[in-house]
Amino acid sequence: MAQPEAAVWTDPRDEIEYGVLMADGRLAPRAFTDRAAAEAWARPEEGDRVVSYNLICECDS
């Protein structure tokens, strides 16, 4: 009988998500896999800005 594969641990502080903070102050109802995808979706001319965060510290930039 084969042994089950061990789960690979990743540091949750390194699991960054990208989102778009819309001009009305609400976070867009979706997350993006990378900053480029978020930037392509955002409308900076309307006041949107791309933010990045993780679930540990909920930091944004």
PyMOL commands that set and color helices and strands:
alter all, ss='L'
color gray80, all
select helices_A, chain A and resi 12-14+35-41+44-46
alter helices_A, ss='H'
color red, helices_A
select strands_A, chain A and resi 17-21+49-53
alter strands_A, ss='S'
color yellow, strands_A
deselect
rebuild
show_as cartoon
